[in-house]
Amino acid sequence: MTRLPLPLLLLLLSPPTGAASPPRALLPPARRLAAMSAATTTAPSSGEYPSPVSPPYPAASKDVELRRAMSASARSAAFASADVVFEDEWLAVVDKPAGVYCDALLSSLPRSATSGDPATKPNLHLANRLDRDTSGLMVITKCNKVAGKLVKAFTDHKVKKTYLALCIGCPPMWEKIKICSGHGRSKHGAWRVYAMSDVGQSLPGGSVVRDMSTQFEVLGVNGKGQFREPYSFYTNEIQSITVEEKAADQISNDDVRSSVILVRAYPQSGRTHQIRLHCQYLGFSIRGDVKYGGVIEWNGVECDGHALHAESLSFVHPVTGLPVTFRSPLPSWANEYISTME
């Protein structure tokens, strides 16, 4: 029996152009099932997807992000030594500088706390990740068992984290607040804030809107305030905002809109760009965070990244079972601002 090439076979089986499709009942079983599936499964139109309540990336951010990415790639390739805050035989807590990709820390970690043989290389794994331009604490595990436990602790939100952010925008009318919203990718692939009522709804690409919440405290506005240590902020005794619509228009006074605000964030979920998105929604984008409305230039100097720092981590050690807390040295931009506070 002569076998026809597949393209020719498909051509012969296909109805001629303009011909009516045969009734489903006359189709072979496999083709009938496919036809029924196509008739009942249709992609929702763009209007049926929930609409984000935060603005899209500014046009200028594309070029800025490309320059920063190229600079970070070169810096990461040359990165030689991570600053170790803590290390034992199971894990290391390191201080990532801004403008370096997370994976560069794996090759730069000193092998000081491995087993007795210094030539033995542990199986290093990143338990958490930070954005390219975010500085601060990261945990690197040294074996698969510890990695699994600690990654699960991060996923289950059992690791308490604090961040410092230097923002430019309208000073908030509150000292402490909790904001709850949806989180997801828009049709253009950008991370955006969604209404809380949209949580669980489908988004383009097959993802869904997920919930995220962050607690904030204001430490200083235009140099006035007091820097204080983090405290147990996970409480219901503060004002709470549930996002359901676009943020209100900010004050038109340029001086007020250009206030310098130092905030501490206590994320209660771990969504991508969560703190950056919530700062934008609240009206004070992080300085230098061009993706989310932050200024590109400040005091005549172009920002080479955003001013966000992973300040502290607290969790139960996955092997010893003891509670541990780690603090990172403050970055230069935080020290400079704190030194001016009255």
C-alpha positions in Angstrom: 0.0 0.0 0.0 1.3 3.4 -1.0 1.8 5.8 1.9 1.0 9.5 1.2 3.2 12.2 2.7 1.5 13.7 5.8 1.0 17.2 4.3 -0.6 15.7 1.2 -2.8 13.4 3.3 -4.0 16.4 5.4 -4.7 18.3 2.2 -6.8 15.5 0.8 -8.8 15.1 4.0 -9.5 18.9 4.3 -12.6 20.2 2.7 -12.0 22.6 -0.2 -11.9 26.3 0.5 -15.4 27.7 0.8 -17.0 24.3 1.3 -19.4 23.8 4.1 -18.1 21.7 7.0 -19.6 18.2 7.2 -22.2 17.6 10.0 -20.5 16.4 13.2 -22.4 13.1 13.1 -20.6 12.3 9.7 -17.1 13.0 11.1 -14.9 10.1 12.3 -15.1 9.8 16.1 -11.7 11.5 16.8 -12.5 14.5 14.5 -16.1 14.6 15.9 -14.7 15.0 19.5 -12.2 17.7 18.4 -15.0 19.6 16.6 -17.2 19.4 19.7 -14.4 20.6 21.9 -13.6 23.5 19.7 -17.3 24.5 19.7 -17.6 24.5 23.5 -14.1 25.9 24.4 -13.5 29.5 23.4 -10.9 32.0 24.7 -12.6 34.8 26.6 -12.5 38.2 25.0 -10.1 40.8 26.5 -13.1 42.6 27.9 -14.0 39.6 30.1 -10.7 39.7 32.0 -10.5 41.8 35.1 -8.9 45.2 34.6 -5.9 46.2 36.7 -6.2 49.2 39.0 -2.6 50.3 38.7 -1.1 52.0 35.7 1.0 50.3 33.0 4.8 50.6 32.8 5.8 54.1 31.6 7.3 54.1 28.1 10.6 55.5 29.4 11.1 52.4 31.7 12.0 50.1 28.8 15.3 51.9 27.9 16.1 52.5 31.6 15.5 48.8 32.5 17.7 47.6 29.5 20.6 49.8 30.6 20.3 48.6 34.2 20.0 44.9 33.1 23.2 45.2 31.0 25.1 46.9 33.9 23.9 44.2 36.3 24.9 41.4 34.0 28.5 42.8 33.9 28.6 43.4 37.6 27.2 39.9 38.4 29.8 38.2 36.2 32.6 40.0 38.1 31.0 39.5 41.5 33.5 37.6 43.7 32.6 37.6 47.3 29.3 37.8 49.2 29.0 39.5 52.6 28.1 36.7 55.0 25.8 37.7 57.9 25.6 34.2 59.3 26.7 30.7 58.3 26.6 27.2 59.7 26.9 23.8 58.1 23.3 23.9 56.8 22.8 27.4 55.5 24.2 30.9 55.0 22.5 34.3 55.3 24.2 36.7 52.9 23.8 40.4 52.1 23.1 41.0 48.4 24.2 44.3 47.0 21.9 46.2 44.7 22.4 45.8 41.0 23.5 42.1 41.2 21.5 39.1 40.1 20.7 36.6 42.8 22.4 33.6 41.2 25.8 35.4 41.3 25.8 34.8 45.1 25.9 31.0 44.7 29.3 31.1 43.1 30.6 33.8 45.4 29.8 32.2 48.7 32.9 31.2 50.7 33.1 27.5 51.4 34.1 28.0 55.1 31.3 26.0 56.7 31.2 22.8 54.7 32.1 19.4 56.0 35.6 18.6 57.2 37.0 18.3 53.7 37.4 21.8 52.3 37.3 20.4 48.8 33.7 19.2 49.3 31.2 21.5 47.6 27.8 21.7 49.2 24.6 21.6 47.1 23.8 25.3 47.2 20.3 26.5 46.7 18.6 30.0 46.9 15.8 29.7 49.5 14.5 33.2 48.5 15.1 35.7 45.8 15.3 39.5 45.5 14.8 41.8 42.6 18.0 42.8 40.7 18.1 46.3 42.2 16.9 45.3 45.7 19.6 44.9 48.3 19.6 42.9 51.5 19.2 39.5 53.1 19.0 36.2 51.2 19.3 32.7 52.5 21.4 30.0 50.8 20.9 26.4 51.8 23.6 23.7 51.6 21.6 20.5 51.1 18.4 19.5 49.4 16.6 18.5 52.7 17.2 21.9 54.3 16.3 23.6 51.0 13.0 21.9 50.9 12.1 22.9 54.5 13.1 26.5 54.1 11.5 27.0 50.7 8.3 25.7 52.2 8.6 28.1 55.1 8.9 31.0 52.7 6.0 29.7 50.6 3.8 29.2 53.7 4.7 32.8 54.9 6.3 31.5 58.1 9.3 33.7 57.4 8.8 37.2 58.8 10.5 39.9 56.6 10.9 43.6 56.8 12.0 46.0 54.1 13.0 49.7 54.0 12.0 51.8 51.1 12.8 55.5 50.3 9.9 56.9 48.3 9.0 60.1 46.5 5.3 61.1 46.4 2.5 62.4 48.6 3.0 62.0 52.3 0.4 59.5 53.7 -2.2 60.7 56.2 -1.5 57.6 58.3 1.4 56.3 60.4 0.6 52.6 60.0 -1.6 50.8 57.5 -2.4 47.4 56.0 -3.2 47.2 52.3 -4.9 44.1 50.7 -5.3 43.7 47.0 -5.2 41.4 44.0 -2.0 40.7 42.1 -1.4 39.4 38.6 -0.1 39.9 35.1 -2.0 42.1 32.6 -2.4 41.1 29.0 0.9 42.8 28.2 2.7 40.6 30.8 3.2 43.4 33.3 2.7 42.8 37.0 -0.2 45.0 38.2 -2.5 45.6 41.2 -6.0 44.2 40.9 -9.1 44.6 43.0 -9.5 42.3 45.9 -12.8 41.1 44.5 -11.0 39.9 41.3 -8.9 37.3 43.3 -9.4 33.9 41.6 -10.4 35.4 38.3 -8.6 34.2 35.1 -6.0 36.4 33.4 -4.5 36.3 29.9 -2.0 33.5 29.6 -3.8 31.1 31.9 -2.8 32.7 35.3 -5.2 33.9 37.9 -5.4 37.0 40.2 -3.9 36.1 43.6 -4.2 38.0 46.9 -1.4 40.0 48.4 -1.2 42.1 51.6 1.5 44.4 53.0 1.7 46.4 56.3 3.5 49.7 56.3 4.7 52.1 58.8 6.0 55.6 58.1 9.4 56.4 59.6 10.1 59.8 58.2 8.7 62.5 55.9 11.0 65.2 54.5 13.5 64.5 57.2 11.0 64.7 60.1 10.4 61.5 62.1 12.3 58.9 64.0 14.0 55.8 62.9 13.1 52.8 65.0 13.7 49.1 65.1 11.2 46.7 63.5 8.6 45.3 65.8 5.8 42.7 65.8 3.6 44.4 63.2 1.4 41.5 62.4 -1.7 42.8 64.2 -5.2 43.7 63.3 -5.2 46.8 65.4 -4.3 49.1 62.5 -6.2 50.8 59.7 -6.8 48.5 56.7 -7.4 49.3 53.0 -9.0 46.7 50.7 -8.3 47.7 47.1 -11.4 47.6 44.9 -10.8 50.5 42.5 -8.2 52.7 41.1 -6.3 54.9 43.5 -7.7 58.4 44.1 -6.0 61.3 42.3 -3.1 62.7 44.3 -2.7 66.3 45.4 -1.7 68.6 42.5 0.8 70.6 44.5 4.3 69.6 43.1 6.0 70.3 46.4 3.7 68.0 48.3 3.9 65.3 45.5 7.7 65.4 45.8 7.9 64.6 49.5 10.7 62.2 50.5 9.2 59.4 52.6 11.0 56.6 54.4 8.7 53.6 55.1 9.2 50.1 56.5 7.2 47.3 54.8 6.1 44.1 56.4 4.9 41.8 53.5 2.4 39.2 54.6 2.6 37.4 51.2 5.4 36.9 48.8 4.2 38.1 45.4 6.5 39.4 42.7 7.2 43.1 43.1 4.6 43.3 45.9 6.1 46.2 47.9 6.9 48.1 44.7 3.3 47.8 43.5 1.7 48.7 46.8 3.9 51.8 47.2 2.9 52.9 43.7 -0.8 52.3 44.5 -0.5 54.3 47.8 0.9 57.3 46.0 4.6 57.2 46.9 6.5 55.2 44.4 10.0 54.0 45.4 12.7 56.3 44.3 14.3 55.1 41.0 11.6 52.5 40.4 10.8 53.6 36.9 8.5 50.5 36.2 6.1 51.6 38.9 6.1 55.4 38.6 9.3 56.2 40.5 11.5 59.2 39.5 14.3 58.4 37.1 16.3 61.4 38.3 16.6 62.9 41.8 18.5 66.1 42.9 20.1 66.2 39.4 21.5 62.7 39.6 20.1 59.7 37.6 19.1 56.8 39.8 20.9 53.6 39.0 18.3 51.5 40.7 15.4 51.6 43.1 15.8 52.3 46.8 14.4 49.1 48.4 16.3 47.0 51.0 15.5 43.6 52.5 16.3 44.6 56.1 15.5 41.6 58.3 14.5 37.9 58.3 13.1 35.9 61.1 12.3 32.1 60.9 12.7 28.8 62.7 16.0 27.2 61.8 15.1 24.1 59.7 17.6 21.8 61.5 18.0 23.1 65.1 14.4 24.2 65.5 15.5 27.4 67.2 14.0 30.8 66.3 16.6 33.1 64.5 16.5 36.7 63.4 19.0 38.3 61.1 19.5 42.0 60.3 21.3 43.5 57.3 23.6 46.6 57.5 21.7 49.6 56.2 22.5 50.8 52.6 24.1 54.2 52.0 20.8 55.8 50.9 19.1 54.8 54.2 22.0 56.0 56.3 22.1 59.3 54.5 18.4 59.9 55.0 18.4 58.8 58.7 21.3 61.2 59.4 19.1 64.1 58.3 16.1 63.1 60.4 15.0 65.4 63.2 
